[in-house]
Amino acid sequence: MRPGLERIKRALAPLLPKFKNTKIVIIAGTNGKGETTLRLSDLLRDHSHFTWTSPHIERITERFRSEKGEISLEELQNIIDRCHETVLKEKYELSFYEFLFFVFCTWASENPPEYLLLEVGLGGKLDAVNVFDADLVLLPSISRDHQEILGRRYDQILEEKLGTLRAKSTLMSFVHLKYLRDRSRKIVSRIGAAMVDMETLVNVPSYEFSLRNYLLATAAFCYLTNRVFRVEDWHQMPAPLEHRGEIFRDANEWMFFGSHNVDGMRKLIQFLQSGNYNFSKPPFDSVIVAFSDRNTADLKAMLKMLKASGLGKIVLTIFPHPKAAKKEVIEGLGTLEGLEFVEDIKSYVQGWNQKRVLVTGSYYFMGHLQSFLRGR
């Protein structure tokens, strides 16, 4: 990964004019980007649109959606082959992420849609999606993540995310901290954009993150389709999304909730405890957790929160992925915190029956375990 827009700008230069009549929506923020994007995509199912999300969890096709649904593997293979020929011919230098975004834009440019929904991969200002001039920017949250790249202070992270704004863009923000909302207004004013502060329109606790993401998506849908947003029209939450509160049942009940950073883990625990203030026994028989590679202090903080949560017996594990945390780090933290460490989680859960299980941590781990449970 090499932050910067020069490479992707060169590759997309022939394609960008094809989107001159397309409304561009960029979804930035720390937590909730993917859920907000997918909720908005579902709401726009009667409108032509293409949806880019990142990363993919189980299938590479997850990144490529339209109002017709997820792209087929065969169609994606065909476009990838054509784009690869173009990259070789034009001598483009693209990262893996940039190449897939180039593929996505090629796919979308063949039938330019009414809307283009683009989830930021990392940061905002230097992310590949920022080659587009956003009409609407959605900001579900700000918290600390990828601090080595984005900075360690909230205001630094906010500046990176709002690098996606342009003059005459509209920012719809559901950031909880007042000083960040005040700073957002200053940035918006400096740029010549507009701002809708969801915190002043809707009273929802910060730990009700899925509801907040849904309401942000519905407000964006109303804005894009010239409807009046009234929160009472959207009080009924739809079904959970894949990997985001999804419940998978076999002989057991598995609840999948990816929480990959400290703020996300804190809000998940608050959310799960909110309906169980005085539970007589833990709501889960087991809490299986695995992490992506990140600084040890954050990993330790998340484990301490889980230990104190009372949600169930914690089982710490690892999984095969280039971005997974190292075995020696996780095993060492397990020993330090007095938690059970299991290296082979597939063998460990084999034969389980009538258990209620929470699976959390890395989204990559969600995909790893779900693929196994579904027999893929």
Disulfide bonds with the S-S distance in Angstrom:
none
